[in-house]
Amino acid sequence: MSIASLKNVSVHFGTDTILDQVEFNIAKGERVCLTGRNGSGKSTLMRLLCGEVLADEGNIWREKALSFSTLEQDLPAGDDTTIFAAVASAFSEAGELLAEYAQVSMGTFDDTTLDRMAQLQTQIEAIDGWVLHHRVESVLQRMKLPPDEKLINLSGGWLKRVAIAKSLVTEPDVWLLDEPTNHLDIPTIEWLQEVMLEFQGTIVFVTHDRELMQSVATAIVEVDRGQLVRWDCDYKTFLERREHEREVEQTHNKKFDINLKKEEAWIREGIKARRTRNEGRVRALEQLRLDRQKRRTQGTLKLAVDSGSASGKIVKELINVSKSYDAKPIISDLDLVIQRGDRIGLLGPNGSGKSTLIKILLEGLEIDSGEVVSGTKLAPAYFDQVRGQLNPEQSVKDYIAQGREYISINDRDVHVVSYLANFMFNPEQARAPIRTLSGGEQNRLLLARLFSLPTNLLVLDEPTNDLDVESLELLEELLLDYTGTVLIVSHDRSFLDNVISSLLVFEGAGKVTEYVGGYNDWLEGGGSFAALANAADKTNPTAKVAVAEAPMSFEERKKAKAALKKLERELAQIPGRIDELELEMASLQAKIAAPTFFQATAADQDLLYAGVAEKEAEMDNLMARWEALEQN
């Protein structure tokens, strides 16, 4: 039974039709993967579902009180916000109160702080916010995220974890994920895969990760030239069925074109041979031409790379190289020879040292010991996963042209606009600012710029992020044909298997080992990414905090706060009680010093002596307690 549906829905962006009279249904418990070219409308379709985008035509129905949560492509801003506050912000007003309470509770407990905590507790209780507090703490614990760590200190992979946690914490009916594996290492991808399989609601997701599609999706919806085609099967079966459908479509189009040519020839001959025409046949021809005009065409991505002049046989050689940060070994005693034509994958958890090695190879990052020898005639080019090279306000054409009218590719001049067309950018897009491009289109633009440079050493840092599957497969073919040397950092398991010839595995504590073959070859040889992650945790302070210092539950935190307040009240009461004891002891001692004391009975005298001893003992205990509390 459907929980949301689109009927005859169209969306137009300017003169472009993104979705054209489409129908789409999702049912409870489904895991639907949207696939298609970058810019085809996948993200738009998800935004239509949750109401972020309005349709130009058609009807959208959602089950009453249906809740959505979206994991966006873009990472959270790396600012001074704590992880707890970032995740809690999913709850709007309650999130702000919970974040402030967490912040206040980490400070000094003076009267002002205690008063504010009491106010916040009252406000949180009024909106049943402690339940939400527990949700935040639970998801942070599951994801091994330290609640007090600030976003500014986190890598891209950790920021992605925060974004996933924020999208999960609301416990939505429908979970929308747009390229969820971007910036994640393989253990986290595998963890996310399990989370998606265990999720009780409905999932609609976009991904280029073919293994994730195969493992998770119960249905594939292809967004193709403004239309939606649904396939209720796994990804591999979808590929087989789609290929068959395309063959049938090609055959049909060929027959159609032959028939059109015959009819056009008949019209031409008819004009010569007859005074009157068969009006019915003329109308049929006109309809054929209209149908031919309406036939949806899809551009073909044509990737080419300027290989430049060949480098020397030895590209880079590292001899006994070591590098540490804050006494933490990143690379220890590494011996490595990179030869012309090598395609090497760098594999390891986030923060294990992959970027450090790239900086040593490309930027001459200072090493602690050892030697780095560079080969001759090197022309390196670097692909940056965070798109730091892009100016959002610059036009697509200007970014590629860099003041040139023509791009030289393997000694052949190509006009900038024509070159961009090879990367599926039409003339209108070429003139548009970069900020108008989707994430996948921006990555395609970076590749277009990279491949326009004469290079014999490509260094690619997560090049598959946001690329559609077809572009990804063409990129694989290009890299296999590339005559230069390639270094790849990627967490796309299929991509590594299809492209690389060997792996550099960062095994923790500075150990880097080379293995022949791809990712699955390494696994079959006994490799384990979980073991790599555990090794990294032992030397990663952030990971230590996240694992060893799991956040307390709300009940535990409440008891701790109550105990602390009790101790503070006790400490505040001790001086007054000491004053009272001193007065009571003075009174008793005055009675003992009075002339009438010895006229009293022995029992009364003993009672006074016992009273003084009791007060002195209480005084000693209070003084010891006072000292202990002040030290704590």
PyMOL commands that set and color helices and strands:
alter all, ss='L'
color gray80, all
select helices_A, chain A and resi 42-50+83-91+93-105+111-126+129-142+151-153+156-169+186-198+210-216+235-273+279-294+354-363+396-401+416-422+427-431+434-436+439-451+469-481+493-499+519-524+529-539+541-548+554-593+595-599+602-631
alter helices_A, ss='H'
color red, helices_A
select strands_A, chain A and resi 2-13+16-27+31-36+57-62+68-71+174-178+202-206+219-224+227-231+314-325+328-339+343-347+369-374+380-383+406-409+412-415+457-461+485-489+502-508+511-516
alter strands_A, ss='S'
color yellow, strands_A
deselect
rebuild
show_as cartoon
